[in-house]
Amino acid sequence: MFSALTGLQFVKVAEANIMSPLPPLVKVYIKSDGNVEPSKKAIQRLENIYVFTNNLLNHSIEVQRNNIVIDGNGLTLKGVGYNA
């Protein structure tokens, strides 16, 4: 009985840190000249159509170009938001 109780002392309970900071927001820019920055290939340019190639989690997109189409291609754009 003593050994069973001793073994229980070494059991650790995992705790969730609900106050952990969010990862930094990644800003993606569609520049006025049509280039995408950073050019990490998450968005592919086909003339004036910009197509997601990956999910963009914790991202924002700033569009500085007129007359374009952004095609999510069935993927996700998710930034850090709040309920207003």
Buried (B, 14 or more C-beta within 10 A) or exposed (E): EEEEEEEEEEEEEEEEEEEEEEEEEBEBBBEEEEEBEEEEEBBBBEEEEBBBEBEBEEBBBEEEBEEEEBEEEEBEBEEEEEEE
